Amino acid sequence: MESLQSGSDVFFLLIGAAMVLAMHAGFAFLEVGTVREKNQVNALVKILTDFCMSTIAYFFIGYSIAYGIDFFSGAEVLAEKNGIELVRFFFLLTFAAAVPAIVSGGIAERARFYPQLFATFALVALIYPFFEGMIWSSNLGFQDWLSSQFGVGFHDFAGSVVVHGVGGWIALAAVLLLGPRHGRYGPQGEIYAHPPSSIPFLALGAWVLTVGWFGFNVMSAQSVSGISGLVALNSLMAMVGGTLAALVAGRNDPGFIHNGPLAGLVAVCAGSDIMHPLGALVTGTVAGGLFVVSFTLTQNRWKIDDVLGVWPLHGLCGAWGGIAAGIFGATALGGVGGVSFIVQLIGTLTGIGIAFAGGLIVYGVLRAAVGIRLDQEQEYMGADLSIHRISATPTSE
């Protein structure tokens, strides 16, 4: 009976891992559709190679830091309980690899290819698993301290803060260190638009991410017995709220509309298992509006050239999701309970601090050591020329 149960859990996690792995195709096509045509090849290559580099980093270092488990035992030990720990690694790897995939969208069109691979390794081997272990494995006594002081720990069921918030705030650090693309802003503060190259590709990426997200959230239970239909319905309601809010706030702009469901899904990850569906709808609606407003401010007023808006989408909406779990997860608002607003605020701010500081360190060291930015001629010709050898002549503006 135990073998049958563990086998079911292995299959459950394997399906979840495959669904989240497919989300990386969504990241790729979302970036392909948003960047200029001359940088589409770079975007596709980055997402695939970043995932592979993430696998190496997480396998050899990151997973052990987060959970104290390594893979240097014999095959007989690794195969125990139908290899449940192996497929759990696969599932959680797809979460870890989302961090550099998020960063990729922010630094698009002017970051050097190979330094970014080194950054990916450092982020997935060290920075991400450090905070992941604090929250999901109770490392360093952080959750115990919260429980002793406030009666409950930090709740982040599927990673609003652990995955998306961390990725978004690392991306902000990288974007600030890189600076804007050449020609994006004029000497007097003029704004020069770089419109998306393909709305169909952008929409395809958004749809792939949206569908895969139900594996991201529902399969975060990590066992068949833990499946909750509430998580699925809350994910749906947040997606709908985010889309409609982006439709209204973005004045029918297709780029905003297709990022709306992603904003809602980012925000609902943390509390998807404890919110009432109406709370999830409000959470997603706020996230959709927050994305549109913060993206516009970031690009137009603050002159921060975050190409895909990953800081507003993942950093800010992820932070909102961590806090929203403490609001709409409360029994007074129809939630399941077991959460505290102040604890959610503390945990969210802690994640922001670790991610932003980690991003500054990783990209700051790389910038000083080898450089992280293309020169102006390379950027004009199209992303990193070292991966454009399939073309006889790179496309120019």
N, C-alpha and C positions, 0 to 999 in steps of 0.2 A: 504493500500500500504506500509506504514511504517513497519507494522508487517511482511509483506511478505519479505521486504528487510532485516529486522533484522534476520528473520528466515533463509534466505539464507546465511547471514554472520555467523550465529551460525553454520550452517552445514559446511560451508567452513572452519571455524577455527577448528571445530571438526575433520574434515578429516586431516587437517594439524597437529593437536595435535597427532592424531593416527599415522601418518607417522613418526613424530619425536620420539614418544614413541617407535616405532619399531626400530629406530636407536639405542636405548639402547641395543637391542639384538645384533646389530652390534658391539657396544663397547665390549659387553661380549665375543662374539666369536672371535673378533680380539685379545683380551687379552688371551683367552683360547688357540688359535692357536700359540701365540707367547711365552707364558711362558712354563716352563717344565711341563711334565705330572703330576707330584706330586702336582702341584699348580693349576690345572685346576678347581677343585671344588671350591677352594677359590675365583678364578676369577669370576665364575658364581654367587656365593652367594653375593659377594661384590657389583656387579652392580645392582642386584635386591634390596638389602637392602639399598644401597646408594640412589636409586631412592625413596624408601619409606620414608627414613629419610629426603630427600630433600623436599618431598611433605609437611611433617609436618612443616619443617623450613620455607618454602616459604608461606604456608597457614597462619600460625600464626604471622610471623614476616616479612619475606623478601618482599612479595608483597606490604605490606603497606609501607615499607621503600622506595621502588622503585616508587610506583605510588600513595601513599596516600589513598589506598582503602583497607578496611578490610571486613571480612565476618561475622560480629557479629550483623548485622541487621536482621529483620524478613524475613521470606521466601517470603513474597509478594514483598518486596523491591528487593531482590536478583533475583526474576523472571522477573523483568522489561525488556522489549525488548527481550523477549524470552531467558532471562538469558545470554545475550551476554557477560556481564562482567565475568560470571562464566566460560564460555568456553574460554574466553581470558586468564583467569588465568591458565587454564589447558594447553593452548598452550605455554604460556610464562614459565610455570613451567618446561616443557620439555626442554626448553633452559637452565634454571637455573640448572637443574639436570645434564646437560651435563658437567658442571664444575667438580664435583667430579668424574664423569665417566672418564673424561680426566686424572685427577690426579691419579686415580686408576692404569692406565697403566704405569705411570712413577714409582710408588712406589711398583710395584708388586714384590712378592716373598720374601719380608722381612719385611713388615709393619704389625703391630698388628691390628687385626680386629676391636675390639671395640673402641680403640682410633681413628681409621679412621672414624668410624660412628660419633663420637663427632666432628671431624674435618669437616665432611660433613655438619653437622647441622650448625656449625659456619660459614662456607663458604657461604652456601645458605641463611642463615638468615641475614648475616651482610655484608660480603666482596663483594660478587657478586652484590647484589641489590644496594649497595652504588654507584658503578660505573654505573650500569645499569640505575639507576634513574638520574644520572648526564647527561647521553647521550640520553636516550629514553624518559625521562620525564622532562628534563630541570631543575632538582633539583640543588640547590646551586648556580644557576646563571651561571654555567660554559658555557653552550651553548649561553646564552645571552651575556656573555663577549666576546666570540669568534666572535659572529655576530657583536657586536659593534666595535671590533678592526679590523676585517678582512672582514666584509661584509657577511660572511656565517658561519654556524655552522659546527660541526664535523659530517661527513656523514658515517654512518655504518648501511646500510640497514638491513642486516641479521646477524650481529654479528661477523665479522672477528676479531675485537678487543674485543667487549663487552663480547662475549661468549668464542671464541677460544683463543684469546690472553690472556684473564684473566685466563682461565683454564691452559694454557700452562706455564705461568709465575708463577702461584701458584705452579704448579707441580715442576718447577725447584727448588723453595725454599724448598719444601718437600724432593726432591731427595737429595739435598745438605745436609740437616739436617740428613737424614737417613744414608747416606753413601752407598757405593757399596755392592752388595751381597757378602757373603763369597765365596771365590774361584773364583771371577770374575777377579781379578787382583793379580799378584804375588808380592812378596816383592821387586823385582827388576824392577817392571813395566810391567812384562809379562801379556799378555792378554789371558785369557782362555775363549773360546767360549761357550756360552749357546744357542745352536741353537733352533729355534722354534720347538715345539712339534708336530705341525700339520699344514702343509701348506693348506690343504683343509679347516680347520676351520678358519684359518687366512683369506683365500680368501673369505669364506662365510661372515665373519664379514665385510670385505671391501665392498662386494657387497650390503649387507643390508644397510650399512651406505650410500653408493652411491645413492641407489634408494630413501631412506628416505630423502636425502638431497634436493631433488626437492620439497618436502613439507616444509623443513626447509627454503629454499630460497623463493620459489614462494608464500607460504602462509604467509610470513612475511608482505605482503601487508595488512593482517588482515581484508580485506573486499572483497566481490566479485567485486565491482566496481574498486578496485585497482589492480586487476590481470594484470600482464604484461608478455606477451610472451617473451619479451626481457630478463627478469630474467631467464626464463627456458633455452633459447638458450645460454645465457652467462654462465650459470652453466654447460651446456653440453660442451661448448668449453673449459672452464677452466679444466674440468675433463679430457678431451682428451689431452690437453696440458700437464697437470701434469703427466698423465700416460706415455706418450711417452718420456717425459724428464727423468722420473725415469727409464724407460727401457734403455735409452742410458747411462745416468750417473751411473746407478746401475749395468750396464753390465749384464743385463738379470736376476738379482737376483729376485726371486719371492716375497720376502718380500718387497723390494723396489718398485717393479712394483705395488703391490696391495696397497701400501700406496701412490703411485703417484696420483691417482684420488682424494684421500682425501686431499692431499696437495693443489691441484688445487681448490677444492671446498672450503676449508678453506679460501684461499686467495681471492676468488671472492665474498664471502658473502657481503663484505662491499660495493662494487661498482657494484653489479650485475644488479641493476636497472638503471644505468647511463652510463655504458661502451658500446662501440661498440663491437660486437662479436670478432673482431680481437684483440681488447684490452684485452678482457677476455681470449682469447687464449694465448696471451703473458703473462698475469698475471699467468695463470695456469702453463705455461711452466717454467717460472722462479721459481715458487713455487716447482714444482717437482724436479728441479735441486737443489734448495736450501735445500730441505729436505734431499736428498741423501748426499750432501756435509757436511751439519751441523750434521747429524746423525753420520757420520763416524768420524768427528772431535770430537764430544762429547764423543763417546764411546772409540775411540782408542788413541787420543792425550790428551784430557783433563781428561780422566778417570772418567767421570760422568756417572754413571750407571743408565741411564734413559731407562728402559726395553723396552718399546714400542716406544721410541723416541717421546714422546708427547711434549717436549719442542721444538724440531725442527719442528714437524708437526703442532702443534697448536700455540705455542708461537711465533716462528719466522715467519712461514707462515702467521699466523694471523696478525702480525705486518706488514709484507710485503703487505698484502691485504688492511690494513687501509691506507698505504701510496700509494699503487697502485691506489686506488680510486681517489686520488688527481691528479694522472698523467693521467690515461686513461679515467677518467670521464670528463676531460676538453674538451671543444668544439674543440680545436685545434687538438686533436687526435681522433675526431669523436664521442666524448662522448656527453652526454646531457648537461653537464655544471652544474653550481651551487655549485662547490667545489673549494677548494683552497689547494694547496700542503702544504703550511706551516701550515694551520689549521689541515690537516690530520696528519701531523707529530706531532704537539702539542698534539692532541687528543690521538694518538697512544702511545706516550711517557708517557702521563698521566695515561693511562690504565695500561701500563707496571709497572709504579712506584707503583700504588695502589695495583695491583695484587701481585707483588713480596714482597712488604712490608707486605701485609695482610697474605700471605703464611708464611712468616718468623714468624709473630706474632702468628698465630694459631698453627702451628706445633712446634714452639719454646716453647710456653707455655705448650702444651701437652707433649713434650719431657721432660721438667723440672718437670712436675707434676706427670705424670703416665708412661712415656716412650712410644715411638712409634715404637720401633723395636723389632723383635723377637730375642731371644738369639740364639747362634750359633747352638745348638742342635735342637731347634725347626725349624730353617730355613733348616737345613740339612734333617729333616724328612719330611718337606713339608708345607710351609706357616704357617697359624695359626691352631694349632692342635685342638682348641676348636670347629672348624666347620668341623672336619674330622671324626666325630663319626659314620658316615655311613659306614666307612671302618674299618675292623678288625685290619689291620696293614697298616699304611701309607707307600706309596711307597718311597723307599730310592734311592739315586743315584747309 
